[in-house]
Amino acid sequence: MPITFAIIKERKNPPDRRVVFSPAALKDAVQKFPEARFIVESSAIRVFSDQAYKDAGFEVKKNVSEADVMLGVKEVPVDALIPNKKYFYFSHTIKKQPYNRKLLVAMLEKNIEMFDHETIVKQNGARLIGFGRYAGLVGAYNGFRALGIRDGLFTLPKVETLADLNAVKAELDKISLPAIKILLTGTGKVAKGAKEILDYLKIKQVSDALYLTSEFTEPVYCMADVLEYSKRKDGKVGEKYAFYKDPTGYESNFMPYAAQTDYFIAGHFYGNKAPYLFTREDAKREDFRINLVADISCDIDGPVASTIRPSTIADPFYGYDPKTETEVPFGTPNSIAVMAVDNLPCELPKDASEGFGEMFIEHVIPAFFNDDERGILKRARMTTAEGKLTERFSYLKEYVTGN
């Protein structure tokens, strides 16, 4: 049974130039799945032009309402939602985000089957697709850019002015770093993206034990996982999956790292009820050494106390004064320099889109044609064609009703 997929235009402001499929990825998808038909909604902002899709042999249209499945990146405005369709995009509703409650309500009212990119997971709950790697790559680079500007060491251009990842790496070839100590938290796609930048710069990775006890004559970095910067309150040995299930019996063990770190890259996933990494009180301590934070995870007023607001691609850096707990101009003496852009992959739209499309072809498109044998669609589906929440997402009932 043929299925028509539409690449929809991004309508959110500020504009997002990313797309689920590049023209090359669409050609690949059609070869692998002959029953799939793809049409493209015309867009003036996309990183790949309408003409590029036409040249690849795809129909570009002003109206794509004939499609069965709508594929986008960011939230679709309520008035642009077409009833009785399947939609894939980042809805930012699964954590009960207040600002998007109306969007979920509208999808239920319009009998839309919603599949959030964040809910496309393996059986064990691990994410299958996302832009995490690109957030990590750009976030780590931006941190070095901040360091260069603040300390007058070197000048790196903004990522958004560069063509692609190769151009980003070519800029990194031009810099040399002082003997700083860098901490990277996390082990997922975001952290691995940041690690790619550290490894590209040939910064030496050292063990926790060495990092916490030694000084070096060259730049070094340490990668810390959740059970290294958190510990059980009762002193027993922690267990990672037990922590993910219920982190309430844990407390922060971050201060030993904070006392040894100049540049902190926050690439971890922060779960509700987990202990904060460092608090506003911790940042006031004499032995708190961190003076630069690239907060890729960007949880506001949360686990990284210096992240008091998101920053923007246009204005990515600000200062945090630990004494007054307030924002100060970037570069103010004794302040912590903060990079907390919350849409980092938008700076690298071409590479990010190409990588996303590859993951989508591998994990999602097959499910439409193999009877969803791996349960990908079943797990990801948030709402039904009858305007109900699925069982897996029934926890959103009160959010929907506004209670």
N, C-alpha and C positions, 0 to 999 in steps of 0.2 A: 504493500500500500504506500504510494508516494506521500511524502510529507514536505510541506513548504515551510522553510525557515526564513525569517526576515532579519537582516542586520538593521536595527533601528537607529534613528538619529538620536544623539545625546542632547537632551534639552535642559539639563541642569545648569545653573549659574553658580560659580564661574564655569565657563565651558571646559569640557573634558575632551581631549583629542583622541583618547584611546578607543579601541573597538575590539569586539570579541574575536573577529577574524580578519586578517590581512587578505588581500586578493590572492596571494600565493597559497595561504592556508585554505581558502575556499576551494581553490582548484584541487588541492589535495583531498579535501573532504568529499568532493563530488566523485573523484576517482575511486575512493574507498567505499563510498555509499551511493551507488547509482540511483537508489530510490529517493535520495534527498535532493530537493530543489531549493536553491538559495536565491533570494532577491534582496536588493539593497535599497534602503531608504536614502534618498539624496541628502547630503550634508555638506555644508561649506567649511566646517571646522575640523572634520576628521583628519587624522595624520595621513591617511591614504585618500587621494582625491576620488571623486565620482568616476573620473575618466580612467583611473587605474583599475577600478572594478569592471568598467565596460571593456577595457582592453583585455582583461582576463576572461571575458565572455559572460559577464553577469548583467542581468537587467537592473538598472537603477531607476527607481520610481519615486514620485512625490507621495504616492499613497500605497502602503503595503498591507492594507487591511485584509487582503485575500489570504495572507499567511496563517498557518496553524500555530507556529511557535515564534515568539518575538525574542530576539537576543540583544541585550543592551549591557552597558557597564554600570552607570549610576542610576539613582532613583528616577522613575518616570513620573512626570507631573500628573496629578489625578485627572485633569481634564484631557490628557493625551492617552489615557488607558483605553484600550479597545475591549469591550466585554467579550466573554466566552473564549478567551485565548489562553495559551500557555505563555508565561513570561519568565525569562531568566535575567536577573540583574541583581546588584547589591542593594537590597531594600532598606538596610539598617533598621530592622524592626525586631530581630530575634533576641536582642537584649532589652526589649521593651523601651526603645528610645522614644521619649515623649514627642519629639518633633516630627516623627513619622507615623504616629498612630493613625492619623486620618488616611494615610496611604494604604495601610493594611485593611482598614475598614472599607475603603473604596474598592479594593480588590475583591473582598468578600461580597460586597453588594453587586459587583459586576460579574460575578461567577468566574473569576479568573483563577486559573491554576498557577500558583506562584512557586517558582524554584529559585531560591536565593543562592548565588554563587558560593556563599559561606556555608550553605547546608549540603553542598555536594561533598560527601565524605565517604571514607571506607567504613567497613562494619565497626571498626574500633573507634570511630569518631575522628580520625585524622583527615584533615582537609586534602582534597585532591586537586583543586585548582585555585588560583589566586594570583595576585601581583606581588606576593611577599618578597620574592627574590629581588625584584626591582626596587621595592621600598628600601631593602637592606643596602643594595648597591649605592643608590642615590643618597641615602641617609648618612652612610659612612663617609662618602665623598664630601658631602656638605659640611660634616664635622671638621674635616681637614681644611676645607675652604675657610671656615670660621677661624680656625687656629692660625692659618696664614695671614688673614686680614688683621685679626686682633693683635698678634705679636709681631706684625711687620716682617714676616718670614718669606712669604711668597704670595702670588695672586693667582688663584684658580678661577676660571670663568664659571658662570652659572651653567648647570647641566642643561637647562632648557635652551641654551644658545648653541648646544653641540648636537651634531647629527645623530649620534648613536653611541653605544657602549664603547666601541673602538676609539671614538674621538675622546670619550671621557678618560680612557686609559692612557691615551697619548698625552693628555694634559698632566696626568699623574707622573708620567715619565720625567717631567721637567722639574719636579720638586725634590728637596731633601729634608728630612725630618730631624728634629732634635731628639735627644735620648728621653722620650716620654714613655710612661707606662699606660697602656690602654686596656680597659676591661670591656669585654663584650658579653652581655647576658643573653641566654637563649640557645636553642639547638635546632629550631625549625627553619623554614624557608627564609624568613627575614634575617635571622642570625647568619645563615649560610651565605646570603647575599652580601652582608657586611664583611664577612670573612673573606669573600672573594677579593674585595678591595684591599684588605690588610695583607693578604697573601700576594696580591699583584705588586704591592709596594715592597715586597720581600721583608716585611716586618716579622721578626722571629717570634714564634708562638712558644710560650713557656708554661710549665705546669703550675697549678695553684700553689703548691708548696713553695716553689721557687719564687713565684710572683709575690707572695705574701711575706717573704723573708729577705729578699735581695734587692739591691739597686744595680742598674746596668749602665753601660757606656753607649748603648745603642737603643733605638726604640724597640719595645717588646709588647706583646699582647697576651692576654689570658682569656680563655672562653669559660665562663662559669654557668653551670646549669642550676636549675631551681633548688636542688638539694645541697648545693654548695653555698648559695647565698640565703638559704632558709634552713632552720634546724628545728627539731622537735622540742617542745617546751619541757618535756619530761626527761630530756637528755638521751633518750634511746635513738637508735639508728633509724633514719627516715626511709620511707619507701615511695618512689616516684608516683606510682599510680594511686597509692593511698592518698598522697598529697593532692593529686588532681581531683580525686573524689571528694575529699573533705580536708581543706587546709587549715581548719580552725585550731588544730593542736600544734601549729607551728608558729615560730617567731622569726624575725629577720636575723640573718647572720651576715649582713652586708657591710657593717662597719670595718671589719678587718680589710676588706677590699677597698672601701672608701679612703682608708688611711694610706693606701699604696697606689692610688690611681690618679692620673692627671686628666685623662680623657675617657669618659664613660659612654659607651654605645649601648643604648637600651633596645635590645632586639628580641626580648622575651615576650611571651604571651602572658598577660596578667588575668587570672581568674578571680571572680567575685569571692570575697572573704579571705583571700590569701593575704599574708602579712605584707605591709608596704616594704619596699627595699630600703629607702631612707626617708625619714620624716623631716619636717622643718626644724625640729630640735636637733636632730643628728647633724644637719647642715651647719649648725652654729658651733659645733665642737671644734676645739683647737686642732685635733688630729684629722679633721675632714679635709682631704687634699684635693678632691675633684674640683676642677675649675672650668671644665668644658663638658657639656652633655649633648649628645645627639640622641634625642628621645624619639626613636622610630615608632615605638608602641603608642606614644602620645595619649596617655590616659590623664585627663586634666584633673588637677588637685587630687592626685592619686598616689601610686607607689613610688613615683620619682618626684620628690617635693618641689624641685625647682621648675617643674613644668606647670606653670600657673595659667597658661593659655596656649592654644595652638598658634603657630606662626604661619606665614604664607610663603608661597614660592616667590612672590614679589619682594617680601621683606622677611627673610627666613630666620634672622637672629635677634635675640634680645638678651638682656642681662637680668639675673636674679640676685638680689642682695639678701644673703642669708640672715643678716642681723635684723633687718626691718621686715623681712618676708615679703618684699615688694619687687615689682619690675623696675629696673633701672636701664639706662641706655647701654646697648651692647658695647663692651670694652671698658666699662666703668671699673676702676681699680677695686680689687677684693670682691668682685661679683663673679657669679658662675655664668659663663656664656652658654646660652640655651639655643638649640636648633630643634624645633618641634613642629615641623611642617607635617600636616596630617594627610596630604595627598601626594606623597613623594613620587609614586610611579608615573604621575602625570608629566613629570619633567623628562621622562624617557619614553614617550608614547609609542614610538615605532618598535623598539625592542620589547617593551612590555606587552604590546598587542600581539606581536609574533609569538612570544612565549606562551601567552594565555591561549591563543588559538591552538597551539600544539597540544596543550593539556586538555582542551575541550574536545578535540578530535579523538584523543586517546581514551578519555573517560566518559564523556557524556553522549556524544552522537551515537556511538554503538548501541547504547541502551534503548534508543528508539527503534532499533531494527533487530535486536536479539531477544525481544520479550523481557528486557530489563533483567537479564539473568544474574547480574551482580547486585541487584536491588538499589542501584544508584538513584534512579528517579523516585522510587518508593520512599527512600530515606529523605530525599531532598524536598519532596513536595510539601509545602506548608498549608496550602488551601486547596479545596476541591472545586470541581465544576458546578457543584450545588451550593457554593457559597458558605462552606463550613471549614473550620480548621481541621487538619488531619490530627490523628491521635498523638503523633510525635510532638506536635506543636500546640497541643491543647492547653499547655501552661500559659499561652497568650490570651486565654479567654477574658480574664479580668482587664488586661491591657486593652483589648478590643472594646469592651463595654465602658472603659474609662474609669474603672474602680481602682 
